[in-house]
Amino acid sequence: MFRSLKLIKKGSHSLNKEPIWTKSFISLFLTNLSVFVVFYGLVSTLPLYAKDALSRTDEEAGLLMTIFLLSAIIVRPFTGKLLDLVGKRRMLWISLFFYLICTVLYYFITPFEGLLALRFFQGVWFSIVTTAAGSLAADIVPVTRRGAGLGYFVMSTNLAVVVGPFIALFIIQTFTYNALFITMSILMIFGAIIALLIPDMKLEGVGGPSFKSKRFTWNDLFEKKALPIAIVASLIAFSYASVLSYLSIYAQEKGLLSLASIFFAVFAIVMLITRPFTGKVFDEKGPAFILVPGFILFFLGLLILSFMNSAGLFLLAGAFIGLGYGALVPSLQTLAVQSTSHQRSGYATATFFTLFDTGLAIGSFILGMIASKFGYQNVYLLSGILVLAVLALYGVIVRKKRLN
């Protein structure tokens, strides 16, 4: 009997020790990293490219982000069934190929209208490739260690927040925009090649098609129980668009462009350091213990950014924004998933990111118009005030939920 118990314990222990960092997982991690390095690298530099090389206005520069996210928003609700119809690995390869082609075309397309069309087309494949990569990651990591495995996978996106802007801003300050486009293309070639090492999960008996019908319904696109939290997230994304789309231009105005890459490094480092702590507090104390400080820290970061006039305040703003944004977005996503049943968690996640991307797209466009008329200092001030308004909205949602 004791021997049986010992064997059971040993078997259980070995299951918990199933490796996460397999060849397949590392390949997918590096592929996802390359996709997001290109995404964040271009997001941080294309507004400068539009203004410096193409002589465009701030409002037009904002369109480069808006049009990219618009196409992603349109496509994202349909990607789940698309992966089931075509296959996850095959769709990953197809989307990587077209994402790579789009990256290469930045070197050849100079008319602004052509650049907008390219951004729209690349946004379509960005939406598909990121959905496919996330879905494959869930299949590849051991079931017994899925939480830890997916947590490690998300780190590829967090690292890209630092690596993308750092590489891109360094290249345009040291070399040329064409050198930037060549470098981004080489990174995507590497990401596409490494993806060939990812196995066919369907052949291994997991991650096969799960849908029953090819017909689309409203419930296949959105999860209504997740909508209130998703709306809160979209408003946070609206404010965050001021950082994502215009920070490099604002830093250039302040004579701090050389520190823009360090800003993103500080932003990402504090976010990575605090993420395990915030997750633990969220589980043990409840969402309010993370979200309320997150709103306040995000507001303070934007406020400091609005009035900053030195390198120290610039980087301090990056730390506060990283703390606030890093606490808010994962917590709101968790709340969106928790708002519905386990079977609907995928739809809740899609609803969350559809509205989040919508907030980024609208924010990039509207804040660009505000910047052209009132300046970037007022953009960050208004973005901070909006964060406080969203905190009040979150309070109303929580109170209404308790009354129900």
Buried (B, 14 or more C-beta within 10 A) or exposed (E): EEEEEEEEEEEEEEEEEEEBEBEBBBBBBBBBBBBBBBBBBBBBBBBBBBBBBBEBBBBBBBBBBBBBBBBBBBBBBBBBBBBBEBBBBEBBBBBBBBBBBBBBBBBEBEEBEEBBBBBBBBBBBBBBBBBBBBBBBBBBBBEBBBEEBBBBBBBBBBBBBBBBBBBBBBBBEEEEBEEBBBBBBEBBBBBBBBBEEBBEBBEEEEBBEEEEEEEEEEEBBBBBBBBBBBBBBBBBBBBBBBBBBBBBBBBBEBEBBEBBBBBBBBBBBBBBEBBEEBBEBBEEEEBEBBBBBBBBBBBBBBBBBBEBEEBEBBBBBBBBBBBBBBBBBBBBBBBBBBBBEEEBBBBBBBBBBBBBBBBBBBBBBBBBBBBBEEBBBBBBBBBBBBBBBBBEBBBEBBEEEEEE
